[in-house]
Amino acid sequence: MIRTDNHIYLDYAATTPLDPRVAEVMVMQLKENYGNASSVHAFGRKAKVVLEESRETIARSIGADTAEVFFTSGGTEADNHALVGAAFAQRRVAGKDHLIVSAIEHHAVLDCVAYLSTLGFCVSYLPVDERGRVQPDVLRELITPRTALVSIMHANNEIGTIQPIEEISTITKEYGIIFHCDAVQTVGKIPVDVAKLGVDLLSMSAHKIYGPKGIGAIFIRKGTPIDALLHGGAQERKHRAGTENVPLIAGFAKAIELADGERTEIYDRVASMRLSLRTKLLQSVPGLVVHGDEQHMLPHILNVSLNSSVYENNDESLLLNMDLRGVAVSSGSACTSGSVQPSHVLMAMRCDERSARSAIRFSFGKYTTIEEVERAGNTYISLIQSIYHQHTVHH
């Protein structure tokens, strides 16, 4: 495990280190298996075997048929393929042009539907409660005869709240609506079974589970009308043109295989760390707010902020100061870390803006130690005490 100047890495929800066993598989493929999987000669056939065995491994992990898994460049492309492909197909085939997404989706979904709205699609945003959870009954109220697609993430990347996907799929089936689920944050961490969840489309990514960056996949249930996002060759059964990246795909398959084998052990460890840090911070930091739904929660994410009624001037430099003190954490989604805007997730949960700006996300992984969690907690506590002097706190 590579360390940077004794820094502690607690941003596993953004990305994970590459497992050495995954790297080993990828290096072997890079060195020895350079054929194009679309070629009919021996070199191509060798690459094709690895490609299809990897597809089978990933399909088995999510309870899908091998023919329902298609490789992409990552979770963002998978989300875009699901939304754009299904929206265009539904409008052309059924004349439906209404999309429903939750207000706390990843920007790969939100920015995609914003783009689709410029092309004549109507978008409705499903609100969440104060715990970041959608209400299926509210979804039902938003559905119209023109609703083409519903997209709800399996669990939120900022706060860790798990959504009632099975209940939602019951509703979408009732109305004959395509249901997409962004499962980038859950595949390999909690059980994901596409049959049980009842989804038609599902996005996943390798780099959240100790696999390589730049590779992901989309599950497309047989019979789901969807257009291709990329056009060109006949790769991925004409769903995704472009020469398949066999080394990355083999790495993805190895990562998901390892994740499935180690899932229970890692779940218990990181859940224990989350509970330990949550308890410590609540006891030591007055006015601390913990975000998310404790009854429906991923084990590796802890998102906290400071109550603005206790702290007069919430400081936005917490993230930088944590890093300067040797702890790498996040203020939410890594994709928006350069933005000065408060988290759209926390704002949708009706968190006030000043509190939202002080939010910090701790996220743990299989290489995290309890000593690192202790040190990170002490660092955060001492930082709050040093920034917010006695005269800035209401008594």
N, C-alpha and C positions, 0 to 999 in steps of 0.2 A: 504494500500500500504506500503510494507516494505522498509525502507530506510537504507542505510549503512553509518553511520557516516555523515549524512547530504549530502551524495553524490547525484549527479544528474545523472539519468540514461537516456542516449540518444543513446542507442544501440538497439533500437526496431527492426531493420532489422536483427539482429543476433538472438534474441529471445525476447519474451514478458513475463511479469509477468502473472501468472495464475489468471484468473478472479475468484473471490470468488464464483460466481454463478456456474462456471464450477467445481470448487473444491467440492462444495456441492453435485452436481450430482455424481461425482466420488466416494466420501466418502460413499454415500448411496449404490452405486453398490458394492463397496468393502466389506461393512458390510453385506448386505442383499442378494446379487445375486452372489453366488460363484459357481454356477453350470457351467459345461462345455457345451457350446452351441452346441456341437456335440452329446451330450447325449440325449436319447429319453425319459427319465423320466421327471417328473414335474420340477425338478431343472434345467435340461438342456433346457427344453422348455421355461422356464422363461428367461434364459440368451439369448436364440435364438430370442425371441421377441424383447429384447432390441437391440440386434445386428442388426436385420433387420430394426427396426424403425430408428436406427442411420444411417444405410446405405441409407435409403430413404431420410432422412433429408439432407445428404451430396449430394446425387444425385440431389435432387431438387434445391439445391443452385447453381449447375453448369449446370443445364438444361439437365442432363443425365437421362437415364433410370436406375432404381435401380439395374438391373442386370449388369450394366456396371461399377460399383464401387467395387473395391477390396481393402481391408485394408492391409497396410504394416507397417513396424516399423518406417517409416518416409519418408521424401523427398528423401534421398539418396538411400534407397532401392527401392523406386518408380522409380527413374531415372535408376537405375541399371536393374530393371525388364524390363522397357521399352526398353532400349538399347540392353541388352544382349538377352532378350527374343525375340524381333523382329528381331534382326540381325541373330540369330541362325535359327529362323523359315524361314526367307527369303532365307538364303543360302541353307537350306535343300530343301525347296519347289520350289523356283524359280531360284536358282543358282546365286542370287545377293549377292555381298559382298562389296559394296561401301557405306560408311557412310559419311554424311555431317553434321557438327556441327558448330555453330558460334565460333569465337575465344574468346568470352567473357563469355562462359558458366561457370556455377558453376563447381568446381572440381569433384563433383559427376558425372557429364557428361564427362568432359575432361579426368579424370583418367580412367573412364570406357571405353571410346573409345581407349585410349592408350593401355589398356589391350586387347581389341578386336583386335587391330593391331598386337599384338604378336601371335594371333591365325589365322592370314591370311587375316584379313579384311583390306581394304584400306580406309583411312580416309582423307577427305578434310576439311579444316578449312575456313569457310566463314568469310571474313574480315568485319570490321565495319568502319564507317566514324569517324571523329573527335568528334562526339557527341555520339558515341557508338551505332549507329543504323545500322542494316544490310540493304543491298540494294537487293530487290527481283530480279532485273535483273542480278545481279552478281551470285545469287544462280542458276538461270537458266543456266548460263554458266558452272557451276560446275557439273551439272547433266549429268550422262552417262546412257547407257542402263543397267548397273550393279548396279545403285544406289538403295539401299534397304530401306534406312531410312534417314530422315532429322530431326535434333533436334535443335530447337531454343527456348530459354527461353522467357516467356511472358514479363518479365521486369527484368532488371539486379539488383542484390542484392547490388552491390557496388555503382553504380551511379544513379540508378532509371530509366534509359531510357526504355521506352516501345517500343516493337518491332512490326512491321507491320504483325502480325500473320495472319490476314485474307487474305492479299495479298499473303503471302507465301503459305497458304493452297490451294489457287486457282492454284498455280503452281504445288504443289505436287499431287493434284488431277488429273491435266492434264496429268502427267507422271505416274500415278498409284503408287506413292511412299508413304510409311507410314510416317506420320508426328507426331513427339512427341514434346510436349511443357512442359517445367518445369515452373509451375505456382505457385511455393512455395511462392514467394514474392507478388503475386497478389490476390490469392483467399481470399475473405473476405475483401479486401481493395478497389478493383475496380470491376466492373461487369465482371464476367467470365462465358461465355455461350459457351459450347463446340460445339453446333450446329452453332452458329454465327462465332466462331473462325475457325471452320472447321478442328479441330485436330482429330487424331485417338487415341492418347495416351496423358494423361495429369497427371503430378505429383503434389501432394499437401501435406501440412504438418500442424499439429495442433498447434505447439508451436509458430508459427508466428502470430497467431490470438488469443492469450490469452488462449490457450488450453494447454494440457499436452505435454511434450516431450516424444518421443518414439512411436508416432503414426502418421501415414500418410495414404495416399490412392493413388491409381492409377486408372484413368479412362481408360477403354479399350473399344473402340467403337465395337459394335457387328460386327463380321465378320473379325476383325483384326487378322491376324495370329501372334501368340506370344507364346513362350514356357514359362513354369513355371520357376521361379528362384529357389524356394525351393521345395524339393520333400519329400513326406512322406504321410501324411493324405490327406483326400479329402476336407479339409476346403477351403473356398472361391472358391467353385466350381472348385476345383483342380488347381486353379491358384496360391495358396499360402498356402503351408502346414504349420501346426502349430496351436495349440489352440489359438483361438482369445482372445485378451485381452479386455474383455467387459467393464471394468471400464474406460480404456483409450479411447476406441471407443465411449462410451457414452459421455465422456468429449469432444471429438473432435466434435461430433454432436451438443452438447450444445454450444460450442465455435463458430461454423460456423453459427448457428442459431442467436446467439447474434450479431455476426459480420455483418450479413446481415441486421439485424434490425437497427443497429447503424452506418452503413457504411457511409451514406451521412453526418451525423453530425460529425463523426470523420474525414472524408475526408476534410471537410471545415476547421475544427480546425487545423489539422496538416499542411494543405496547407498554412494557414495563418501564422503559426509559421515558416515554411520553408522560406516563402517570407520575413518575418520580419528579420530572422537571415541572410539570403542571402544579403539583403539590407544593414544591419548593417556591415557585414564583408567586403563587397565590398567598402563601404564608409571609413572604418577604416584601412584596411590592403592594402597598395599599392602592386601591383604585385600579388594579389590573383586571382587564376583561379578557376572557378566553372565548374565542369565536368557534362556532360549529355546533353540531348536534352530538352530544356525548353518547346518545343511544344508538346513533348510526354514524360511526366514525372510522376513518382509516387509522391504523395503529401508528403510522410513522409521521403524522403531521400535527404540529401544535402551533396555532396562530393566536398571538396575544397583542393587545394594544392597551393604551392608557386612557382611562375615563377622563374626558375633558372637564367634567364637573369637579374632579379632584386636582387635575393638573392644568394650571392656567394657560400655559404656552406649550403645546405639544411640539416636541422637537423632531424635525424630519431627518436629522443627521444621525439617528440611532443606528441605522444600517451601516453607514460608513464608520462610525465609532466602534461598532462591534468588530468590523473587519480590522481596524487599526489595532484593536486589542487581541487579534488573533483568532476570531471566531467568524466563520463564513456562514451567514444566514441570508434570508431573503425578505423582501417586503411584500412578497406575493408572487405573481407570475414572473418568471425570468424574462419573458418576452416583452414585458412592459417596464422593466427595471430602470430604463432611461427616462421614463416619464415622471413628471412632477404631479400628475393627477393621482388623487386617492384611489384606492382599489375599487374597481367597479363592483366586485363581489361584496365587499363590506358595505358599500353604499346601497346596494340592492337589499341588504339585510337590515337597512335602516340604521346603520351605525352613523353617528354624526361625523362630519368631515374632519374635524380636528382630531378625534380619536382614531379615525381611519388612517390618517397620515402618520400615526405613531406605530402602526402595525408591524410586527416582526413575525416571520414564519420560521420556526425551527423544524427541520425534517431529518429523520434518522434513517440509517440503513445498516446493512449487515456488517460493515466495517466499523461502525460507531461503537465506542466503549462507554461504559457507565462513568468512567473517570472524565471522559471528554464532556459528557452531559453535565456532570457536576461543575466542571470548570466553566462551561458555557453559561450555566445558570448563575454562578457567582459573578461572572463578568457582566452579565446583563443587570443583575441587582446593583453592583457597584457603579455601573454606568448611570443607571436611573438616579441613584443617590447623589452622584457627582453633578449631573446635569440639573436635576430638579432640587435645588437647595430648599431649605426649610421655608423660606419666605415665599416660594412659588406654589406651595401646597396649601390648599384650603383646610382649615381645621374646624 
